[in-house]
């Protein structure tokens, strides 16, 4: 076994690898960029070394700099984590050439799977079922259009190199193909450095099942069961679980055997994931015959790709098998045999994983950045696991994936695991950048998830079912108002106690006025995209937990309100309620166990905005990022919805569109420039 390893990655996965290495007594070396000088992975490792600038291409993608650190520190092996260089065969070769072990598969195996097109051809030759499509090297736009028209629609354009949902487009008719091809190629070129694509038949409402495989350098290969990742938004996995609620024992056995067959086909060693798409309805060809595939009771399954690395969602496999997959990686890279034979692998219970992101679901899942002013997570236990690379006070930057933490739960069966997940999410609180916690809470309560019926396209087809309801829950809103009032009174009492006249009536916060009953006004802002939040105003009478609150012309009675250790209890219009609640000068958060409401405090007497008739001629950056494309120039005529610019931030592209018909007056940026949030990038003539 190694005594020192270098981790060529950052954030959560680096911390995850360090945790196992430390348990095994292995010394760890971390690398960090300018943006990560104070990051947790740099602080947690035994040593950490600077390798370059904040952008990945200036640091985490610099294989030469990483190998130089490994040599200088005496690291015997390099763990690539996932993302960055983890599936780069040239890097794996360079590591081996430097006399250092690569904790992953051999470069030859990576190259076989590095191209989705080549992988499909290889798997088809090995007898593994694949989705019909075009994988040829001729990438001329005319030929691709003809192949698409010949194949029929809908179809999918996919980047031949890479993964993570990047470089993928669904095309439903011939006229949409050319624009989608250009967009897909550009995104693939930016993300992976290569713009080759493949075309394949798009299967409607499929399930996404992946099989965790392991191989060793002695010819052994086994699988550790499946993970279902059908809950996806724009090809990005949102919820992962094991075992799948959809697979029958027969289909599970067939898919496991096919995954091992795929691993043997490329002489695979170390951790890998064989991804399959399952057509739950089955398909027929034009003659009415069965499409080629591997038939099972639940439908046909087809090979998609092999991810030649550890996956983000590997913890769910660890939770149901009781195995440490990073330890397996280290042992296999050190030349050991697989720790278990296939028949020794057992699974117990059910595990679910979700990822907490700094993003705003109600604003198109716009990634966020900023300081994590508050980061509260549930207490870790046998049932709850938290994998994170940040702590309270850390900053989510614009340069990397905005994931804050992975939340993993385990219990004896799926209903109990879902209940655990809902409880764990309810205990989470993030202040600073917006987060997707509320979205995940609605997801884990939705019938298509609780009943195990979700397919890979459901979220995109029904996204409004998972977003913040347009109408606020009135009970939660009134509870938030009571929380604000109680906190105001407590703060006023503390100030009065510390003053020179503790008994002064002017030191209270009950709204009392000479000669008449007092009233306190409260104002909050709720939700919406940046600059589009809703203003809510209430008037409260009373004090000490007993209030009459006027909201939209109706009075509500609150009595017996008490706030203690984050728990609010009160009688609302005569009914007792118990909620989790917190408040500070800037915001209020209440949670009734099923849903949460977060409100920002605003000035009570702020003048209402009379309207901004100049806003619709400006195109602003919705977040910090880098301009990757300027589509228009001054003098161009555009229609509402036309793409004017494209910016890139946090590993995703954002198209900035014309807000109305008009003529471009100014372009205030150039491709390659970094811009700040809210910066005006273009204007239309008024």
Secondary structure as GFF3:
##gff-version 3
##sequence-region A 1 686
A	DSSP	beta_strand	4	7	.	.	.	ID=ss1
A	DSSP	alpha_helix	11	23	.	.	.	ID=ss2
A	DSSP	beta_strand	27	33	.	.	.	ID=ss3
A	DSSP	three_ten_helix	34	36	.	.	.	ID=ss4
A	DSSP	alpha_helix	40	44	.	.	.	ID=ss5
A	DSSP	beta_strand	47	52	.	.	.	ID=ss6
A	DSSP	three_ten_helix	56	58	.	.	.	ID=ss7
A	DSSP	alpha_helix	63	73	.	.	.	ID=ss8
A	DSSP	beta_strand	77	79	.	.	.	ID=ss9
A	DSSP	alpha_helix	89	97	.	.	.	ID=ss10
A	DSSP	beta_strand	101	102	.	.	.	ID=ss11
A	DSSP	alpha_helix	107	114	.	.	.	ID=ss12
A	DSSP	alpha_helix	116	125	.	.	.	ID=ss13
A	DSSP	beta_strand	133	134	.	.	.	ID=ss14
A	DSSP	alpha_helix	141	151	.	.	.	ID=ss15
A	DSSP	beta_strand	155	159	.	.	.	ID=ss16
A	DSSP	beta_strand	168	171	.	.	.	ID=ss17
A	DSSP	three_ten_helix	174	176	.	.	.	ID=ss18
A	DSSP	alpha_helix	177	192	.	.	.	ID=ss19
A	DSSP	beta_strand	197	201	.	.	.	ID=ss20
A	DSSP	beta_strand	207	215	.	.	.	ID=ss21
A	DSSP	beta_strand	221	233	.	.	.	ID=ss22
A	DSSP	beta_strand	236	242	.	.	.	ID=ss23
A	DSSP	alpha_helix	249	265	.	.	.	ID=ss24
A	DSSP	beta_strand	270	279	.	.	.	ID=ss25
A	DSSP	beta_strand	294	296	.	.	.	ID=ss26
A	DSSP	beta_strand	299	307	.	.	.	ID=ss27
A	DSSP	alpha_helix	314	321	.	.	.	ID=ss28
A	DSSP	alpha_helix	325	333	.	.	.	ID=ss29
A	DSSP	three_ten_helix	342	344	.	.	.	ID=ss30
A	DSSP	beta_strand	350	357	.	.	.	ID=ss31
A	DSSP	beta_strand	359	360	.	.	.	ID=ss32
A	DSSP	three_ten_helix	361	363	.	.	.	ID=ss33
A	DSSP	beta_strand	366	367	.	.	.	ID=ss34
A	DSSP	beta_strand	370	371	.	.	.	ID=ss35
A	DSSP	beta_strand	374	376	.	.	.	ID=ss36
A	DSSP	beta_strand	384	388	.	.	.	ID=ss37
A	DSSP	beta_strand	395	396	.	.	.	ID=ss38
A	DSSP	beta_strand	403	411	.	.	.	ID=ss39
A	DSSP	alpha_helix	414	426	.	.	.	ID=ss40
A	DSSP	beta_strand	429	431	.	.	.	ID=ss41
A	DSSP	alpha_helix	437	445	.	.	.	ID=ss42
A	DSSP	alpha_helix	447	450	.	.	.	ID=ss43
A	DSSP	alpha_helix	458	461	.	.	.	ID=ss44
A	DSSP	three_ten_helix	463	466	.	.	.	ID=ss45
A	DSSP	alpha_helix	474	498	.	.	.	ID=ss46
A	DSSP	three_ten_helix	505	507	.	.	.	ID=ss47
A	DSSP	beta_strand	520	526	.	.	.	ID=ss48
A	DSSP	beta_strand	534	543	.	.	.	ID=ss49
A	DSSP	beta_strand	546	551	.	.	.	ID=ss50
A	DSSP	beta_strand	554	564	.	.	.	ID=ss51
A	DSSP	beta_strand	567	572	.	.	.	ID=ss52
A	DSSP	beta_strand	575	583	.	.	.	ID=ss53
A	DSSP	beta_strand	587	591	.	.	.	ID=ss54
A	DSSP	beta_strand	596	601	.	.	.	ID=ss55
A	DSSP	three_ten_helix	615	617	.	.	.	ID=ss56
A	DSSP	beta_strand	618	620	.	.	.	ID=ss57
A	DSSP	beta_strand	625	630	.	.	.	ID=ss58
A	DSSP	beta_strand	637	638	.	.	.	ID=ss59
A	DSSP	beta_strand	643	649	.	.	.	ID=ss60
A	DSSP	beta_strand	652	657	.	.	.	ID=ss61
A	DSSP	beta_strand	662	667	.	.	.	ID=ss62
A	DSSP	beta_strand	674	675	.	.	.	ID=ss63
A	DSSP	beta_strand	680	684	.	.	.	ID=ss64
###
